[in-house]
Amino acid sequence: MQKKTPLFDALKNYHKTEIVSFDVPGHKKRFQNEFSDYIGHKIIELDTNSMKELDILNNPTGVIREAHQLMG
């Protein structure tokens, strides 16, 4: 059983950069209401669009591709 998590690792590393994107999502990691209180604030902070470091879902060549290969 493999234990690599390339996409999750890339997402955590990207989150550490504290970059505020001018792209979607519009909440810019700052969103608090009943929903965020229920699911947790970290999920809102990790919500991001396809940045270069996180690969592109419709044409994966990086960490998404690696994750797919590990599943398969």
DSSP file (Angstrom, degrees, kcal/mol; ACC not computed):
  #  RESIDUE AA STRUCTURE BP1 BP2  ACC     N-H-->O    O-->H-N    N-H-->O    O-->H-N    TCO  KAPPA ALPHA  PHI   PSI    X-CA   Y-CA   Z-CA
    1    1 A M              0   0    0      0, 0.0     2,-0.2     0, 0.0     0, 0.0   0.000 360.0 360.0 360.0 126.2    0.0    0.0    0.0
    2    2 A Q        -     0   0    0     68,-0.2    68,-0.0     1,-0.1     0, 0.0  -0.504 360.0-167.5 -82.5 152.4    1.4    3.3   -1.1
    3    3 A K        +     0   0    0     -2,-0.2     2,-0.2     2,-0.0    -1,-0.1   0.211  42.5 125.2-124.5  13.7    1.4    6.3    1.3
    4    4 A K        -     0   0    0      1,-0.1    -2,-0.1    66,-0.0    66,-0.0  -0.502  34.0-174.9 -75.7 144.3    2.3    9.2   -1.0
    5    5 A T     >  +     0   0    0     -2,-0.2     4,-2.9     1,-0.1     5,-0.2  -0.561  12.9 165.1-135.0  69.4   -0.1   12.2   -1.2
    6    6 A P  H  > S+     0   0    0      0, 0.0     4,-2.1     0, 0.0     5,-0.1   0.873  76.1  44.3 -61.2 -41.6    1.3   14.4   -3.9
    7    7 A L  H  > S+     0   0    0     56,-0.3     4,-2.3     2,-0.2     5,-0.2   0.932 116.2  46.4 -69.7 -44.9   -1.7   16.6   -4.4
    8    8 A F  H  > S+     0   0    0      2,-0.2     4,-2.5     1,-0.2     5,-0.2   0.909 112.7  50.7 -62.6 -42.6   -2.4   17.1   -0.7
    9    9 A D  H  X S+     0   0    0     -4,-2.9     4,-2.4     1,-0.2    -1,-0.2   0.914 111.0  48.5 -61.7 -43.1    1.3   17.8    0.0
   10   10 A A  H  X S+     0   0    0     -4,-2.1     4,-2.5    -5,-0.2    -2,-0.2   0.891 110.8  51.2 -64.6 -39.3    1.3   20.4   -2.8
   11   11 A L  H  X S+     0   0    0     -4,-2.3     4,-2.2     2,-0.2    -2,-0.2   0.913 110.9  47.7 -64.5 -43.3   -1.9   22.0   -1.4
   12   12 A K  H  X S+     0   0    0     -4,-2.5     4,-1.6     2,-0.2    -2,-0.2   0.912 113.2  48.4 -63.9 -42.2   -0.4   22.2    2.1
   13   13 A N  H  X S+     0   0    0     -4,-2.4     4,-0.7     1,-0.2    -2,-0.2   0.897 111.5  49.7 -65.4 -39.9    2.9   23.7    0.8
   14   14 A Y  H ><>S+     0   0    0     -4,-2.5     3,-1.0     1,-0.2     5,-0.6   0.897 107.8  54.4 -64.6 -40.2    0.9   26.3   -1.3
   15   15 A H  H ><5S+     0   0    0     -4,-2.2     3,-1.4     1,-0.2    -1,-0.2   0.864 100.6  60.5 -61.1 -37.0   -1.1   27.2    1.7
   16   16 A K  H 3<5S+     0   0    0     -4,-1.6    -1,-0.2     1,-0.3    -2,-0.2   0.744  92.0  67.4 -63.9 -23.5    2.1   27.9    3.7
   17   17 A T  T <<5S-     0   0    0     -3,-1.0    -1,-0.3    -4,-0.7    -2,-0.2   0.709  92.9-145.3 -70.8 -18.7    3.0   30.6    1.2
   18   18 A E  T < 5 +     0   0    0     -3,-1.4     2,-0.3    -4,-0.4    -3,-0.1   0.784  34.4 168.9  56.7  31.1    0.1   32.7    2.4
   19   19 A I      < -     0   0    0     -5,-0.6     2,-0.7     1,-0.0    -1,-0.2  -0.566  28.3-146.4 -71.4 133.3   -0.4   34.0   -1.2
   20   20 A V        -     0   0    0     -2,-0.3     2,-0.1     2,-0.0    -1,-0.0  -0.922  19.5-145.7-102.2 114.2   -3.7   35.9   -1.6
   21   21 A S        -     0   0    0     -2,-0.7     7,-0.0     1,-0.1     0, 0.0  -0.457  17.2-151.5 -81.5 148.8   -4.9   35.3   -5.2
   22   22 A F  S    S+     0   0    0     -2,-0.1     2,-0.1     2,-0.1    -1,-0.1   0.225  79.9  79.4 -97.5  11.5   -6.8   37.8   -7.3
   23   23 A D  S    S-     0   0    0      1,-0.2     5,-0.2     2,-0.1    -2,-0.1  -0.375  89.8 -30.9-101.6-177.0   -8.5   34.8   -9.1
   24   24 A V  S    S+     0   0    0     -2,-0.1    25,-0.5     2,-0.1    -1,-0.2  -0.450  96.9  72.5 -68.3 152.4  -11.4   32.8   -7.8
   25   25 A P    >   -     0   0    0      0, 0.0     3,-1.0     0, 0.0    24,-0.1   0.482  66.4-156.0 -78.6 151.6  -12.5   31.9   -5.1
   26   26 A G  T 3  S+     0   0    0      1,-0.2    -2,-0.1    -2,-0.1     0, 0.0   0.630  81.1  74.0 -73.6 -15.2  -13.7   35.3   -4.2
   27   27 A H  T >  S-     0   0    0      1,-0.1     3,-2.3    17,-0.1    -1,-0.2   0.655  85.4-146.9 -77.3 -13.0  -13.6   34.9   -0.4
   28   28 A K  T <   -     0   0    0     -3,-1.0    -2,-0.1     1,-0.3    17,-0.1   0.847  65.7 -58.7  51.3  42.1   -9.8   35.2   -0.4
   29   29 A K  T 3  S+     0   0    0     15,-0.3     2,-0.6    18,-0.2    -1,-0.3   0.556 120.6 105.6  68.8   8.8   -9.5   32.7    2.5
   30   30 A R    <   +     0   0    0     -3,-2.3     2,-0.3    14,-0.1    -1,-0.1  -0.860  39.3 128.2-122.8  95.6  -11.6   35.0    4.7
   31   31 A F        +     0   0    0     -2,-0.6     2,-0.4    10,-0.1    13,-0.1  -0.924  23.6 171.5-153.2 117.3  -15.0   33.6    5.1
   32   32 A Q        +     0   0    0     -2,-0.3     2,-0.3     4,-0.1    -2,-0.0  -0.969  23.8 110.1-137.6 123.2  -16.9   33.0    8.3
   33   33 A N  S  > S-     0   0    0     -2,-0.4     4,-2.5     1,-0.0     5,-0.2  -0.880  82.2 -62.2-162.1-166.3  -20.5   31.9    8.7
   34   34 A E  H  > S+     0   0    0     -2,-0.3     4,-1.9     1,-0.2     5,-0.1   0.878 130.6  53.6 -59.1 -38.4  -22.5   28.8    9.8
   35   35 A F  H  > S+     0   0    0      2,-0.2     4,-2.7     1,-0.2     5,-0.3   0.951 111.8  42.1 -63.2 -51.0  -21.0   26.8    7.0
   36   36 A S  H  > S+     0   0    0      1,-0.2     4,-2.1     2,-0.2    -1,-0.2   0.858 112.9  54.5 -67.5 -33.3  -17.3   27.5    7.8
   37   37 A D  H  < S+     0   0    0     -4,-2.5    -1,-0.2     2,-0.2    -2,-0.2   0.880 112.8  44.7 -63.6 -35.9  -18.1   27.1   11.5
   38   38 A Y  H  < S+     0   0    0     -4,-1.9    -2,-0.2    -5,-0.2    -1,-0.2   0.934 124.1  30.1 -74.6 -48.1  -19.5   23.6   10.8
   39   39 A I  H  < S-     0   0    0     -4,-2.7    -3,-0.2     1,-0.2    -2,-0.2   0.675 117.7-103.2 -89.8 -16.7  -16.8   22.3    8.4
   40   40 A G     X  -     0   0    0     -4,-2.1     4,-0.6    -5,-0.3     3,-0.4   0.009  17.9-101.0 106.4 147.0  -13.9   24.2    9.8
   41   41 A H  H  > S+     0   0    0      1,-0.2     4,-1.9     2,-0.2     3,-0.4   0.776 111.5  69.4 -73.6 -27.0  -11.9   27.3    8.8
   42   42 A K  H  > S+     0   0    0      1,-0.2     4,-2.0     2,-0.2    -1,-0.2   0.869  93.2  57.8 -61.3 -36.8   -9.0   25.3    7.3
   43   43 A I  H  4 S+     0   0    0     -3,-0.4     4,-0.4     1,-0.2    -1,-0.2   0.869 107.2  48.3 -63.4 -34.8  -11.2   24.1    4.5
   44   44 A I  H >< S+     0   0    0     -4,-0.6     3,-0.8    -3,-0.4   -15,-0.3   0.896 110.1  51.4 -69.7 -40.5  -11.9   27.7    3.5
   45   45 A E  H 3< S+     0   0    0     -4,-1.9    -2,-0.2     1,-0.2    -1,-0.2   0.819 110.7  49.1 -65.1 -30.5   -8.2   28.5    3.7
   46   46 A L  T 3< S+     0   0    0     -4,-2.0     2,-0.6    -5,-0.2    -1,-0.2   0.518  82.4 111.0 -87.7  -5.6   -7.3   25.6    1.4
   47   47 A D    <   +     0   0    0     -3,-0.8     2,-0.3    -4,-0.4   -18,-0.2  -0.590  46.0 146.6 -72.6 114.3   -9.9   26.5   -1.2
   48   48 A T        -     0   0    0     -2,-0.6     2,-0.1   -20,-0.1   -24,-0.0  -0.950  45.7-112.7-146.0 163.2   -8.0   27.6   -4.2
   49   49 A N        -     0   0    0    -25,-0.5     2,-1.4    -2,-0.3     5,-0.1  -0.297  60.1 -66.9 -86.6 178.3   -8.1   27.6   -8.0
   50   50 A S        -     0   0    0     -2,-0.1     2,-0.2     3,-0.1    -1,-0.1  -0.552  62.2-179.2 -73.5  95.2   -5.7   25.6  -10.2
   51   51 A M    >>  -     0   0    0     -2,-1.4     3,-1.7     1,-0.1     4,-0.8  -0.582  42.8-104.4 -89.8 159.0   -2.4   27.3   -9.5
   52   52 A K  G >4 S+     0   0    0      1,-0.3     3,-1.0    -2,-0.2    -1,-0.1   0.881 122.7  53.0 -50.9 -42.9    0.8   26.1  -11.3
   53   53 A E  G 34 S+     0   0    0      1,-0.2    -1,-0.3     2,-0.1    10,-0.2   0.732 111.5  46.6 -66.7 -21.6    2.0   24.4   -8.2
   54   54 A L  G <4 S-     0   0    0     -3,-1.7    -1,-0.2     1,-0.2    -2,-0.2   0.431 107.7-129.5-103.3  -0.5   -1.3   22.6   -7.8
   55   55 A D    <<  -     0   0    0     -3,-1.0     2,-0.5    -4,-0.8    -1,-0.2  -0.028  24.7 -80.0  78.7 175.7   -1.6   21.4  -11.5
   56   56 A I    >   -     0   0    0      3,-0.3     3,-0.9     1,-0.1     6,-0.1  -0.978  28.4-147.0-120.9 124.1   -4.5   21.7  -13.8
   57   57 A L  T 3  S+     0   0    0     -2,-0.5    -1,-0.1     1,-0.2    -2,-0.0   0.870  95.9  49.0 -61.6 -41.7   -7.4   19.2  -13.5
   58   58 A N  T 3  S+     0   0    0      1,-0.3    -1,-0.2     0, 0.0     0, 0.0   0.591 129.6  20.6 -81.4  -7.1   -8.4   19.1  -17.2
   59   59 A N  S <  S-     0   0    0     -3,-0.9    -1,-0.3     0, 0.0    -3,-0.3  -0.373  84.1-169.9-151.0  66.3   -4.8   18.5  -18.4
   60   60 A P        +     0   0    0      0, 0.0    -3,-0.1     0, 0.0    -5,-0.1  -0.367  24.6 152.8 -69.1 132.7   -2.8   17.2  -15.4
   61   61 A T        +     0   0    0     -2,-0.1    -6,-0.1    -5,-0.0    -4,-0.1   0.371  67.1  31.2-131.6  -3.8    1.0   17.1  -15.8
   62   62 A G  S  > S-     0   0    0     -6,-0.1     4,-2.5    -8,-0.1     5,-0.2   0.206 121.5 -11.9-123.7-120.1    2.2   17.4  -12.2
   63   63 A V  H  > S+     0   0    0      1,-0.2     4,-2.2     2,-0.2   -56,-0.3   0.810 130.7  52.5 -67.3 -31.4    0.8   16.4   -8.8
   64   64 A I  H  > S+     0   0    0      2,-0.2     4,-2.4     1,-0.2    -1,-0.2   0.925 111.3  47.5 -68.3 -42.9   -2.7   15.6  -10.1
   65   65 A R  H  > S+     0   0    0      1,-0.2     4,-2.6     2,-0.2    -2,-0.2   0.927 111.8  50.1 -61.3 -44.3   -1.2   13.3  -12.7
   66   66 A E  H  X S+     0   0    0     -4,-2.5     4,-2.2     1,-0.2    -1,-0.2   0.911 110.1  50.5 -60.7 -42.1    1.1   11.7  -10.1
   67   67 A A  H  X S+     0   0    0     -4,-2.2     4,-1.5     2,-0.2    -1,-0.2   0.902 110.3  50.0 -63.1 -41.4   -1.9   11.2   -7.8
   68   68 A H  H  X S+     0   0    0     -4,-2.4     4,-1.2     1,-0.2    -2,-0.2   0.917 110.2  50.2 -61.6 -43.6   -3.9    9.5  -10.6
   69   69 A Q  H  < S+     0   0    0     -4,-2.6     3,-0.3     1,-0.2    -2,-0.2   0.889 108.4  52.3 -63.4 -39.0   -1.0    7.2  -11.4
   70   70 A L  H  < S+     0   0    0     -4,-2.2    -1,-0.2     1,-0.2    -2,-0.2   0.823 108.6  52.1 -66.7 -30.2   -0.6    6.2   -7.7
   71   71 A M  H  <        0   0    0     -4,-1.5    -1,-0.2     1,-0.2    -2,-0.2   0.784 360.0 360.0 -72.1 -26.0   -4.4    5.3   -7.7
   72   72 A G     <        0   0    0     -4,-1.2    -1,-0.2    -3,-0.3    -2,-0.2   0.417 360.0 360.0 -96.5 360.0   -4.1    3.2  -10.6
